[in-house]
Structure formats: structure tokens, C-alpha cells
Amino acid sequence: QVQLVESGGGLVQAGGSLRLSCVASGSRIIFSILPMGWYRQAPGKQRELVAEITAGGSTNYADSVKGRFTISRDNAKNAVYLQMNSLKPDDTAAYYCRMNSDWGKGTLVTVSS
């Protein structure tokens, strides 16, 4: 069974920064070969892709976060990170880590204006 645990969310003022972390565990995962993704869901909206990273380190970002967010991974720690800079109130959402069909429970990010 795979577990994904996110952390690092919180309340921040517009223009501020946060770094989210997601650590994967489970007896059968081979973390280093799996693509990872960060998604978010704001109240009343559908869940959307924020950023994803392949096993080889290639990245893809939603247009709304390009130039502000950076996804990275540390295979030795089974971890994926999301550095979020220049945060906007529109970034307020629950942020979820995804690996294949498995999801974490999310971490809440609130950006005040």
C-alpha cells in the first residue's frame, strides 16, 4: 500500500513563498522511476494539475504558475517538492500530491491579499 503525505501548507500574504513537501512510502514502490505531480483544488472548483516531474526530471507546469512555482524531487528521500513564490490569492487551494493512481490527503494553502 502506498502512502503519500504532504506538508508545508499554511497562511501567507500575497507575494510570499511556501515550500510544499510530499513523501512517499510503501513496500512496493520504486519511487525513482515514477512520475510525480502536484494538483490543487480550490473551493467550488475542479482539481487541476499544477506541476509534474518525470523520473528523468523533466517538468511541466500549468500556465498560471509558470515562472513562480518549481517542482523538484529527491529520489533518495522518496520526496517531491513544490517551491511556490510570488503567491497570489488565486493560489489558495488544497494541494495534493499524486503518484500513479495514489493521492495524498492534501495540504491547505491560503494566500491573503
Contacts in CASP RR format, 6 or more apart in sequence:
PFRMAT RR
TARGET T0000
AUTHOR 0000-0000-0000
METHOD contacts of the structure
MODEL  1
QVQLVESGGGLVQAGGSLRLSCVASGSRIIFSILPMGWYRQAPGKQRELV
AEITAGGSTNYADSVKGRFTISRDNAKNAVYLQMNSLKPDDTAAYYCRMN
SDWGKGTLVTVSS
1 26 0 8 1.000
1 27 0 8 1.000
2 24 0 8 1.000
2 25 0 8 1.000
2 26 0 8 1.000
2 28 0 8 1.000
2 29 0 8 1.000
2 99 0 8 1.000
2 100 0 8 1.000
2 102 0 8 1.000
3 24 0 8 1.000
3 25 0 8 1.000
3 26 0 8 1.000
3 104 0 8 1.000
4 22 0 8 1.000
4 23 0 8 1.000
4 24 0 8 1.000
4 97 0 8 1.000
4 98 0 8 1.000
4 99 0 8 1.000
4 102 0 8 1.000
4 103 0 8 1.000
4 104 0 8 1.000
5 22 0 8 1.000
5 23 0 8 1.000
5 25 0 8 1.000
5 104 0 8 1.000
5 105 0 8 1.000
6 20 0 8 1.000
6 21 0 8 1.000
6 22 0 8 1.000
6 95 0 8 1.000
6 96 0 8 1.000
6 97 0 8 1.000
6 104 0 8 1.000
6 105 0 8 1.000
6 106 0 8 1.000
6 107 0 8 1.000
7 20 0 8 1.000
7 21 0 8 1.000
7 22 0 8 1.000
7 23 0 8 1.000
7 107 0 8 1.000
8 18 0 8 1.000
8 19 0 8 1.000
8 20 0 8 1.000
8 21 0 8 1.000
8 107 0 8 1.000
9 18 0 8 1.000
9 20 0 8 1.000
9 95 0 8 1.000
9 107 0 8 1.000
9 108 0 8 1.000
9 109 0 8 1.000
10 18 0 8 1.000
10 107 0 8 1.000
10 108 0 8 1.000
10 109 0 8 1.000
10 110 0 8 1.000
11 110 0 8 1.000
11 111 0 8 1.000
11 112 0 8 1.000
12 18 0 8 1.000
12 87 0 8 1.000
12 109 0 8 1.000
12 110 0 8 1.000
12 111 0 8 1.000
12 112 0 8 1.000
13 111 0 8 1.000
13 112 0 8 1.000
14 87 0 8 1.000
14 88 0 8 1.000
14 89 0 8 1.000
14 111 0 8 1.000
14 112 0 8 1.000
14 113 0 8 1.000
15 85 0 8 1.000
15 86 0 8 1.000
15 87 0 8 1.000
15 88 0 8 1.000
15 111 0 8 1.000
16 85 0 8 1.000
16 86 0 8 1.000
16 87 0 8 1.000
16 111 0 8 1.000
17 83 0 8 1.000
17 84 0 8 1.000
17 85 0 8 1.000
17 86 0 8 1.000
17 87 0 8 1.000
18 84 0 8 1.000
18 87 0 8 1.000
18 109 0 8 1.000
19 81 0 8 1.000
19 82 0 8 1.000
19 83 0 8 1.000
19 84 0 8 1.000
20 38 0 8 1.000
20 81 0 8 1.000
20 82 0 8 1.000
20 84 0 8 1.000
20 95 0 8 1.000
20 107 0 8 1.000
20 109 0 8 1.000
21 79 0 8 1.000
21 80 0 8 1.000
21 81 0 8 1.000
22 36 0 8 1.000
22 38 0 8 1.000
22 79 0 8 1.000
22 80 0 8 1.000
22 81 0 8 1.000
22 82 0 8 1.000
22 97 0 8 1.000
22 104 0 8 1.000
23 77 0 8 1.000
23 78 0 8 1.000
23 79 0 8 1.000
24 31 0 8 1.000
24 36 0 8 1.000
24 78 0 8 1.000
24 79 0 8 1.000
24 80 0 8 1.000
24 97 0 8 1.000
24 99 0 8 1.000
25 78 0 8 1.000
29 78 0 8 1.000
29 99 0 8 1.000
31 75 0 8 1.000
31 78 0 8 1.000
31 99 0 8 1.000
32 55 0 8 1.000
32 75 0 8 1.000
33 55 0 8 1.000
34 55 0 8 1.000
34 99 0 8 1.000
34 100 0 8 1.000
35 52 0 8 1.000
35 53 0 8 1.000
35 54 0 8 1.000
35 55 0 8 1.000
35 99 0 8 1.000
36 52 0 8 1.000
36 53 0 8 1.000
36 71 0 8 1.000
36 73 0 8 1.000
36 80 0 8 1.000
36 97 0 8 1.000
36 98 0 8 1.000
36 99 0 8 1.000
37 49 0 8 1.000
37 50 0 8 1.000
37 51 0 8 1.000
37 52 0 8 1.000
37 53 0 8 1.000
37 71 0 8 1.000
37 80 0 8 1.000
37 97 0 8 1.000
37 98 0 8 1.000
37 99 0 8 1.000
38 49 0 8 1.000
38 50 0 8 1.000
38 51 0 8 1.000
38 52 0 8 1.000
38 71 0 8 1.000
38 80 0 8 1.000
38 82 0 8 1.000
38 95 0 8 1.000
38 96 0 8 1.000
38 97 0 8 1.000
38 98 0 8 1.000
39 47 0 8 1.000
39 48 0 8 1.000
39 49 0 8 1.000
39 50 0 8 1.000
39 95 0 8 1.000
39 96 0 8 1.000
39 97 0 8 1.000
39 98 0 8 1.000
40 47 0 8 1.000
40 48 0 8 1.000
40 50 0 8 1.000
40 91 0 8 1.000
40 93 0 8 1.000
40 94 0 8 1.000
40 95 0 8 1.000
40 96 0 8 1.000
40 109 0 8 1.000
41 47 0 8 1.000
41 48 0 8 1.000
41 93 0 8 1.000
41 94 0 8 1.000
41 96 0 8 1.000
42 90 0 8 1.000
42 92 0 8 1.000
42 93 0 8 1.000
42 94 0 8 1.000
43 93 0 8 1.000
45 93 0 8 1.000
47 96 0 8 1.000
48 62 0 8 1.000
49 60 0 8 1.000
49 62 0 8 1.000
50 61 0 8 1.000
50 62 0 8 1.000
50 65 0 8 1.000
50 69 0 8 1.000
50 82 0 8 1.000
50 95 0 8 1.000
51 59 0 8 1.000
51 60 0 8 1.000
51 61 0 8 1.000
51 62 0 8 1.000
51 65 0 8 1.000
51 69 0 8 1.000
51 70 0 8 1.000
51 71 0 8 1.000
51 82 0 8 1.000
52 59 0 8 1.000
52 60 0 8 1.000
52 71 0 8 1.000
53 59 0 8 1.000
53 60 0 8 1.000
53 71 0 8 1.000
53 72 0 8 1.000
53 73 0 8 1.000
53 80 0 8 1.000
57 73 0 8 1.000
59 70 0 8 1.000
59 71 0 8 1.000
61 67 0 8 1.000
61 69 0 8 1.000
61 71 0 8 1.000
64 90 0 8 1.000
65 84 0 8 1.000
65 91 0 8 1.000
68 84 0 8 1.000
68 85 0 8 1.000
68 86 0 8 1.000
68 87 0 8 1.000
69 82 0 8 1.000
69 83 0 8 1.000
69 84 0 8 1.000
69 85 0 8 1.000
70 82 0 8 1.000
70 83 0 8 1.000
70 85 0 8 1.000
71 80 0 8 1.000
71 81 0 8 1.000
71 82 0 8 1.000
71 83 0 8 1.000
72 80 0 8 1.000
72 81 0 8 1.000
72 83 0 8 1.000
73 79 0 8 1.000
73 80 0 8 1.000
73 81 0 8 1.000
74 80 0 8 1.000
74 81 0 8 1.000
80 97 0 8 1.000
82 95 0 8 1.000
84 91 0 8 1.000
84 109 0 8 1.000
87 109 0 8 1.000
87 111 0 8 1.000
88 111 0 8 1.000
89 111 0 8 1.000
89 112 0 8 1.000
89 113 0 8 1.000
90 111 0 8 1.000
91 109 0 8 1.000
91 111 0 8 1.000
92 109 0 8 1.000
92 110 0 8 1.000
92 111 0 8 1.000
93 108 0 8 1.000
93 109 0 8 1.000
94 106 0 8 1.000
94 107 0 8 1.000
94 108 0 8 1.000
94 109 0 8 1.000
95 106 0 8 1.000
95 107 0 8 1.000
95 108 0 8 1.000
95 109 0 8 1.000
96 103 0 8 1.000
96 104 0 8 1.000
96 105 0 8 1.000
96 106 0 8 1.000
97 103 0 8 1.000
97 104 0 8 1.000
97 106 0 8 1.000
98 104 0 8 1.000
END
